[in-house]
Amino acid sequence: MNKIKNATIGEYVAKDFRTAALFSKYKIDFCCKGNKTLDEVCQVKGLDSNQIEDEINMILNSNSSSEIEFKSFSPNLLIDYIIETHHKYILSKTPVILTYLDKLCKVHGERHPELFEINNLFKVSATNLFQHLQKEEEILFPFIKLMISALKNNESIQKPNFETVDNPIEMLKDEHEAEGNLFVKISELTNGYNPPADACETYKVAFAMLKEFEQDLHKHIHLENNILFKKAKELEKIV
């Protein structure tokens, strides 16, 4: 990629998802704030952009990627993948994590009062996410599929109640950022998901699940912010 430091973080990850691990290593947000350039992020964080550029180039020049090329997915396929992989993940894992956190608060809360805040933050996240998924599955995603069908069949469609896809997309992106901020706090309170020395197995499992949940959320948000939403905006221009 030419002028690599002037491309956005989201563009790198959309090109090759293996770069996500590199950005995570440097605590660079590639999903919620993926619209920042490498230079901008490095200046704010005091990182060496030349070193990171070299590492990115090593990844991009390697042919050993086993990652799915999501950027090549049609919007329909991408929507189905997001629902089947990431929406279902949230719906299945959330109740389990909530049960573990409630148990930890009862058993370990006296010695580790930060558990109560972790629990409360995750409950806020879960409530917001369930509403968020519903908006995607009932409002934006069906309209994207409607546009694809209309284009395929050379049909016209009525303007939606939300006028343009830009409106629900911006709302959903704001919600993505809010979720990302919640998990920044959770990560800080859990010391990067590292359980304390006196942690029992439930404690360790709960923190491991929280870490996995955040990683899945980052990938989920990346697929929407950096790929699907852009495809939807381009689609709207030609329908």
Secondary structure as a PSIPRED ss2 file (coil, helix, strand):
# PSIPRED VFORMAT (PSIPRED V4.0)

   1 M C   1.000  0.000  0.000
   2 N C   1.000  0.000  0.000
   3 K C   1.000  0.000  0.000
   4 I H   0.000  1.000  0.000
   5 K H   0.000  1.000  0.000
   6 N H   0.000  1.000  0.000
   7 A C   1.000  0.000  0.000
   8 T E   0.000  0.000  1.000
   9 I H   0.000  1.000  0.000
  10 G H   0.000  1.000  0.000
  11 E H   0.000  1.000  0.000
  12 Y H   0.000  1.000  0.000
  13 V H   0.000  1.000  0.000
  14 A H   0.000  1.000  0.000
  15 K H   0.000  1.000  0.000
  16 D C   1.000  0.000  0.000
  17 F C   1.000  0.000  0.000
  18 R C   1.000  0.000  0.000
  19 T H   0.000  1.000  0.000
  20 A H   0.000  1.000  0.000
  21 A H   0.000  1.000  0.000
  22 L H   0.000  1.000  0.000
  23 F H   0.000  1.000  0.000
  24 S H   0.000  1.000  0.000
  25 K H   0.000  1.000  0.000
  26 Y C   1.000  0.000  0.000
  27 K C   1.000  0.000  0.000
  28 I C   1.000  0.000  0.000
  29 D C   1.000  0.000  0.000
  30 F C   1.000  0.000  0.000
  31 C C   1.000  0.000  0.000
  32 C C   1.000  0.000  0.000
  33 K C   1.000  0.000  0.000
  34 G C   1.000  0.000  0.000
  35 N C   1.000  0.000  0.000
  36 K C   1.000  0.000  0.000
  37 T E   0.000  0.000  1.000
  38 L H   0.000  1.000  0.000
  39 D H   0.000  1.000  0.000
  40 E H   0.000  1.000  0.000
  41 V H   0.000  1.000  0.000
  42 C H   0.000  1.000  0.000
  43 Q H   0.000  1.000  0.000
  44 V H   0.000  1.000  0.000
  45 K H   0.000  1.000  0.000
  46 G C   1.000  0.000  0.000
  47 L C   1.000  0.000  0.000
  48 D C   1.000  0.000  0.000
  49 S H   0.000  1.000  0.000
  50 N H   0.000  1.000  0.000
  51 Q H   0.000  1.000  0.000
  52 I H   0.000  1.000  0.000
  53 E H   0.000  1.000  0.000
  54 D H   0.000  1.000  0.000
  55 E H   0.000  1.000  0.000
  56 I H   0.000  1.000  0.000
  57 N H   0.000  1.000  0.000
  58 M H   0.000  1.000  0.000
  59 I H   0.000  1.000  0.000
  60 L H   0.000  1.000  0.000
  61 N C   1.000  0.000  0.000
  62 S C   1.000  0.000  0.000
  63 N C   1.000  0.000  0.000
  64 S C   1.000  0.000  0.000
  65 S C   1.000  0.000  0.000
  66 S C   1.000  0.000  0.000
  67 E C   1.000  0.000  0.000
  68 I C   1.000  0.000  0.000
  69 E C   1.000  0.000  0.000
  70 F H   0.000  1.000  0.000
  71 K H   0.000  1.000  0.000
  72 S H   0.000  1.000  0.000
  73 F C   1.000  0.000  0.000
  74 S C   1.000  0.000  0.000
  75 P H   0.000  1.000  0.000
  76 N H   0.000  1.000  0.000
  77 L H   0.000  1.000  0.000
  78 L H   0.000  1.000  0.000
  79 I H   0.000  1.000  0.000
  80 D H   0.000  1.000  0.000
  81 Y H   0.000  1.000  0.000
  82 I H   0.000  1.000  0.000
  83 I H   0.000  1.000  0.000
  84 E H   0.000  1.000  0.000
  85 T H   0.000  1.000  0.000
  86 H H   0.000  1.000  0.000
  87 H H   0.000  1.000  0.000
  88 K H   0.000  1.000  0.000
  89 Y H   0.000  1.000  0.000
  90 I H   0.000  1.000  0.000
  91 L H   0.000  1.000  0.000
  92 S H   0.000  1.000  0.000
  93 K H   0.000  1.000  0.000
  94 T H   0.000  1.000  0.000
  95 P H   0.000  1.000  0.000
  96 V H   0.000  1.000  0.000
  97 I H   0.000  1.000  0.000
  98 L H   0.000  1.000  0.000
  99 T H   0.000  1.000  0.000
 100 Y H   0.000  1.000  0.000
 101 L H   0.000  1.000  0.000
 102 D H   0.000  1.000  0.000
 103 K H   0.000  1.000  0.000
 104 L H   0.000  1.000  0.000
 105 C H   0.000  1.000  0.000
 106 K H   0.000  1.000  0.000
 107 V H   0.000  1.000  0.000
 108 H H   0.000  1.000  0.000
 109 G C   1.000  0.000  0.000
 110 E C   1.000  0.000  0.000
 111 R C   1.000  0.000  0.000
 112 H C   1.000  0.000  0.000
 113 P C   1.000  0.000  0.000
 114 E H   0.000  1.000  0.000
 115 L H   0.000  1.000  0.000
 116 F H   0.000  1.000  0.000
 117 E H   0.000  1.000  0.000
 118 I H   0.000  1.000  0.000
 119 N H   0.000  1.000  0.000
 120 N H   0.000  1.000  0.000
 121 L H   0.000  1.000  0.000
 122 F H   0.000  1.000  0.000
 123 K H   0.000  1.000  0.000
 124 V H   0.000  1.000  0.000
 125 S H   0.000  1.000  0.000
 126 A H   0.000  1.000  0.000
 127 T H   0.000  1.000  0.000
 128 N H   0.000  1.000  0.000
 129 L H   0.000  1.000  0.000
 130 F H   0.000  1.000  0.000
 131 Q H   0.000  1.000  0.000
 132 H H   0.000  1.000  0.000
 133 L H   0.000  1.000  0.000
 134 Q H   0.000  1.000  0.000
 135 K H   0.000  1.000  0.000
 136 E H   0.000  1.000  0.000
 137 E H   0.000  1.000  0.000
 138 E H   0.000  1.000  0.000
 139 I H   0.000  1.000  0.000
 140 L H   0.000  1.000  0.000
 141 F H   0.000  1.000  0.000
 142 P H   0.000  1.000  0.000
 143 F H   0.000  1.000  0.000
 144 I H   0.000  1.000  0.000
 145 K H   0.000  1.000  0.000
 146 L H   0.000  1.000  0.000
 147 M H   0.000  1.000  0.000
 148 I H   0.000  1.000  0.000
 149 S H   0.000  1.000  0.000
 150 A H   0.000  1.000  0.000
 151 L H   0.000  1.000  0.000
 152 K H   0.000  1.000  0.000
 153 N C   1.000  0.000  0.000
 154 N C   1.000  0.000  0.000
 155 E C   1.000  0.000  0.000
 156 S C   1.000  0.000  0.000
 157 I C   1.000  0.000  0.000
 158 Q C   1.000  0.000  0.000
 159 K C   1.000  0.000  0.000
 160 P C   1.000  0.000  0.000
 161 N C   1.000  0.000  0.000
 162 F C   1.000  0.000  0.000
 163 E C   1.000  0.000  0.000
 164 T C   1.000  0.000  0.000
 165 V C   1.000  0.000  0.000
 166 D H   0.000  1.000  0.000
 167 N H   0.000  1.000  0.000
 168 P H   0.000  1.000  0.000
 169 I H   0.000  1.000  0.000
 170 E H   0.000  1.000  0.000
 171 M H   0.000  1.000  0.000
 172 L H   0.000  1.000  0.000
 173 K H   0.000  1.000  0.000
 174 D H   0.000  1.000  0.000
 175 E H   0.000  1.000  0.000
 176 H H   0.000  1.000  0.000
 177 E H   0.000  1.000  0.000
 178 A H   0.000  1.000  0.000
 179 E H   0.000  1.000  0.000
 180 G H   0.000  1.000  0.000
 181 N H   0.000  1.000  0.000
 182 L H   0.000  1.000  0.000
 183 F H   0.000  1.000  0.000
 184 V H   0.000  1.000  0.000
 185 K H   0.000  1.000  0.000
 186 I H   0.000  1.000  0.000
 187 S H   0.000  1.000  0.000
 188 E H   0.000  1.000  0.000
 189 L H   0.000  1.000  0.000
 190 T C   1.000  0.000  0.000
 191 N C   1.000  0.000  0.000
 192 G C   1.000  0.000  0.000
 193 Y C   1.000  0.000  0.000
 194 N C   1.000  0.000  0.000
 195 P C   1.000  0.000  0.000
 196 P C   1.000  0.000  0.000
 197 A C   1.000  0.000  0.000
 198 D C   1.000  0.000  0.000
 199 A C   1.000  0.000  0.000
 200 C C   1.000  0.000  0.000
 201 E H   0.000  1.000  0.000
 202 T H   0.000  1.000  0.000
 203 Y H   0.000  1.000  0.000
 204 K H   0.000  1.000  0.000
 205 V H   0.000  1.000  0.000
 206 A H   0.000  1.000  0.000
 207 F H   0.000  1.000  0.000
 208 A H   0.000  1.000  0.000
 209 M H   0.000  1.000  0.000
 210 L H   0.000  1.000  0.000
 211 K H   0.000  1.000  0.000
 212 E H   0.000  1.000  0.000
 213 F H   0.000  1.000  0.000
 214 E H   0.000  1.000  0.000
 215 Q H   0.000  1.000  0.000
 216 D H   0.000  1.000  0.000
 217 L H   0.000  1.000  0.000
 218 H H   0.000  1.000  0.000
 219 K H   0.000  1.000  0.000
 220 H H   0.000  1.000  0.000
 221 I H   0.000  1.000  0.000
 222 H H   0.000  1.000  0.000
 223 L H   0.000  1.000  0.000
 224 E H   0.000  1.000  0.000
 225 N H   0.000  1.000  0.000
 226 N H   0.000  1.000  0.000
 227 I H   0.000  1.000  0.000
 228 L H   0.000  1.000  0.000
 229 F H   0.000  1.000  0.000
 230 K H   0.000  1.000  0.000
 231 K H   0.000  1.000  0.000
 232 A H   0.000  1.000  0.000
 233 K H   0.000  1.000  0.000
 234 E H   0.000  1.000  0.000
 235 L H   0.000  1.000  0.000
 236 E H   0.000  1.000  0.000
 237 K H   0.000  1.000  0.000
 238 I H   0.000  1.000  0.000
 239 V C   1.000  0.000  0.000
